[in-house]
Amino acid sequence: MGFLAIDESQTGATDSPLQETSWDADISVEVCPMKVRVYIAFLTCASLFAAAQTYGDSAARSNILALEYVWDQAQESRDVRALSAIFDNALVFVDYDGRILTKTEYLERVKSDSSHMEQIVTESMSVLVLGNTAIVVGTYRAKGIENGKPYLRRRRFVDTWMLMGERWVCVAAEATPIPH
């Protein structure tokens, strides 16, 4: 913001309110050097914040990808304790057949004898970080045995993670069948 100065000697203003006046104001704008420095400092801080945010997003992406791989390994080994640690208690999981499972139901299915994933291979994953929320979109192949019969499935998934305090937890997940 500048300082506005009006030279009234050139305005033609008179003391009579009934006289027409001509307003030919000489306007000059003076820039305060201190305000310029503050503005530059603000822009510098904003640039540094943007760079820090990019670094933060990168660290969050790395954490989320690591958690996705932990999920795969825990699923293969039926490690319900590890899965429980990465899922929020309010987890909503939409299964490949459209059923909605709670955290408890999902963990029960993992430890049941009727279904066992022997191998999970992630084919692709991308992470979008939006503040304290991250969305993972990817595909995987799962090989296993269900009800005594072998299967090979390919799925596209969307997992939603939230930063709760200092740790990321999965709050929602969905898996959709895709052709081999």
C-alpha positions as CSV (number, residue, x, y, z in Angstrom):
1,M,0.0,0.0,0.0
2,G,1.2,3.4,-0.8
3,F,0.7,6.9,0.7
4,L,-1.6,9.1,-1.2
5,A,-0.7,12.8,-1.2
6,I,-3.0,15.5,-2.8
7,D,-1.6,18.9,-3.5
8,E,-4.6,21.1,-2.7
9,S,-3.0,24.3,-4.1
10,Q,-3.9,23.0,-7.6
11,T,-7.4,21.7,-6.9
12,G,-9.1,25.0,-7.4
13,A,-11.2,24.5,-4.3
14,T,-12.8,27.6,-2.8
15,D,-14.6,28.4,0.4
16,S,-18.0,28.9,-1.3
17,P,-20.1,25.8,-1.5
18,L,-22.0,27.2,-4.4
19,Q,-19.1,27.7,-6.7
20,E,-18.1,25.0,-9.2
21,T,-14.8,23.6,-8.4
22,S,-12.4,22.0,-10.7
23,W,-10.5,19.1,-9.3
24,D,-7.2,18.8,-11.0
25,A,-5.5,17.0,-8.1
26,D,-1.8,16.2,-8.3
27,I,-1.6,12.7,-7.0
28,S,1.6,11.1,-6.1
29,V,2.2,7.6,-4.6
30,E,5.1,7.1,-2.3
31,V,6.1,3.5,-1.6
32,C,7.2,2.7,1.9
33,P,10.5,0.7,1.8
34,M,9.6,-1.1,5.0
35,K,6.3,-2.4,3.4
36,V,8.3,-3.6,0.4
37,R,10.6,-5.6,2.7
38,V,7.7,-7.1,4.6
39,Y,6.0,-8.1,1.3
40,I,9.3,-9.7,0.1
41,A,9.7,-11.5,3.4
42,F,6.1,-12.8,3.1
43,L,6.7,-14.1,-0.4
44,T,9.9,-15.8,0.7
45,C,8.1,-17.5,3.7
46,A,5.2,-18.6,1.4
47,S,7.7,-20.1,-1.0
48,L,9.5,-22.0,1.8
49,F,6.2,-23.2,3.1
50,A,5.2,-24.5,-0.3
51,A,8.6,-26.4,-0.6
52,A,8.1,-27.8,2.9
53,Q,4.6,-28.9,2.0
54,T,5.9,-30.8,-1.1
55,Y,8.5,-32.5,1.1
56,G,5.7,-33.4,3.6
57,D,3.6,-34.8,0.9
58,S,6.5,-36.9,-0.3
59,A,7.1,-38.3,3.2
60,A,3.4,-39.0,3.6
61,R,3.4,-40.8,0.2
62,S,6.3,-43.0,1.3
63,N,4.6,-43.8,4.6
64,I,1.3,-44.7,2.9
65,L,3.0,-46.9,0.3
66,A,4.9,-48.7,3.1
67,L,1.6,-49.3,5.0
68,E,0.0,-50.7,1.8
69,Y,2.9,-53.2,1.5
70,V,2.5,-54.0,5.3
71,W,-1.2,-54.7,4.5
72,D,-0.3,-57.1,1.7
73,Q,2.2,-59.0,3.9
74,A,-0.1,-59.1,6.9
75,Q,-2.9,-60.4,4.6
76,E,-0.7,-63.2,3.3
77,S,0.5,-64.3,6.7
78,R,-3.0,-63.8,8.3
79,D,-1.4,-61.3,10.8
80,V,-4.6,-59.9,12.2
81,R,-2.7,-57.9,14.8
82,A,-0.7,-56.0,12.1
83,L,-3.9,-55.4,10.1
84,S,-5.7,-54.2,13.2
85,A,-2.9,-51.6,13.8
86,I,-3.2,-50.0,10.4
87,F,-7.0,-50.0,10.3
88,D,-9.1,-47.4,12.0
89,N,-11.8,-48.8,14.3
90,A,-14.5,-47.3,12.1
91,L,-13.1,-48.9,8.9
92,V,-15.5,-49.4,6.1
93,F,-14.5,-52.0,3.6
94,V,-16.5,-52.6,0.4
95,D,-15.6,-56.1,-0.8
96,Y,-15.3,-57.3,-4.3
97,D,-18.8,-58.7,-4.2
98,G,-20.3,-55.4,-2.9
99,R,-20.6,-56.5,0.8
100,I,-19.7,-53.8,3.3
101,L,-17.5,-55.1,6.1
102,T,-16.5,-53.5,9.4
103,K,-13.0,-53.8,10.8
104,T,-14.0,-56.7,12.9
105,E,-15.7,-58.5,10.0
106,Y,-12.7,-58.0,7.8
107,L,-10.3,-59.3,10.4
108,E,-12.5,-62.3,11.0
109,R,-12.5,-63.1,7.3
110,V,-8.7,-62.9,7.2
111,K,-8.3,-65.4,10.0
112,S,-11.0,-67.8,8.9
113,D,-10.1,-71.1,7.4
114,S,-12.4,-70.8,4.4
115,S,-10.4,-68.1,2.7
116,H,-6.6,-67.7,2.5
117,M,-4.6,-65.4,0.2
118,E,-1.3,-67.1,-0.5
119,Q,0.2,-64.3,-2.5
120,I,-0.6,-60.7,-3.2
121,V,1.2,-58.8,-5.9
122,T,0.6,-55.1,-6.3
123,E,0.8,-54.1,-9.9
124,S,0.4,-50.4,-9.5
125,M,-0.2,-47.8,-6.9
126,S,-0.5,-44.0,-6.8
127,V,-1.0,-41.8,-3.8
128,L,-2.8,-38.5,-3.6
129,V,-2.2,-36.5,-0.4
130,L,-4.8,-33.9,0.5
131,G,-3.8,-32.4,3.9
132,N,-4.3,-35.1,6.5
133,T,-6.0,-37.5,4.0
134,A,-4.4,-39.7,1.4
135,I,-6.1,-41.7,-1.3
136,V,-4.4,-44.7,-2.9
137,V,-5.6,-46.1,-6.2
138,G,-4.0,-49.2,-7.6
139,T,-4.3,-52.8,-8.8
140,Y,-3.2,-56.1,-7.4
141,R,-3.4,-59.8,-8.2
142,A,-4.3,-62.2,-5.4
143,K,-3.7,-66.0,-5.5
144,G,-5.2,-68.2,-2.8
145,I,-7.7,-70.8,-1.7
146,E,-11.3,-70.2,-0.9
147,N,-13.6,-73.0,0.3
148,G,-11.0,-75.5,-0.7
149,K,-10.7,-74.2,-4.3
150,P,-7.8,-72.2,-5.7
151,Y,-8.4,-68.8,-7.2
152,L,-6.5,-66.0,-9.0
153,R,-8.1,-62.6,-8.8
154,R,-7.2,-59.2,-10.1
155,R,-8.6,-56.1,-8.4
156,R,-8.6,-52.4,-8.7
157,F,-8.7,-50.8,-5.2
158,V,-9.2,-47.4,-3.6
159,D,-8.0,-47.0,0.0
160,T,-8.5,-43.8,2.0
161,W,-6.0,-43.1,4.8
162,M,-6.2,-40.4,7.4
163,L,-3.4,-38.9,9.6
164,M,-4.7,-39.5,13.2
165,G,-2.3,-37.8,15.5
166,E,1.1,-39.0,14.5
167,R,0.1,-42.1,12.5
168,W,-1.7,-42.9,9.3
169,V,-4.7,-45.3,9.5
170,C,-6.9,-46.7,6.8
171,V,-10.5,-45.5,7.2
172,A,-12.1,-46.8,4.0
173,A,-11.2,-49.3,1.3
174,E,-12.8,-50.8,-1.7
175,A,-11.8,-53.5,-4.2
176,T,-13.4,-54.0,-7.6
177,P,-12.8,-57.1,-9.8
178,I,-11.1,-56.4,-13.2
179,P,-10.5,-58.9,-16.0
180,H,-7.1,-60.7,-16.0
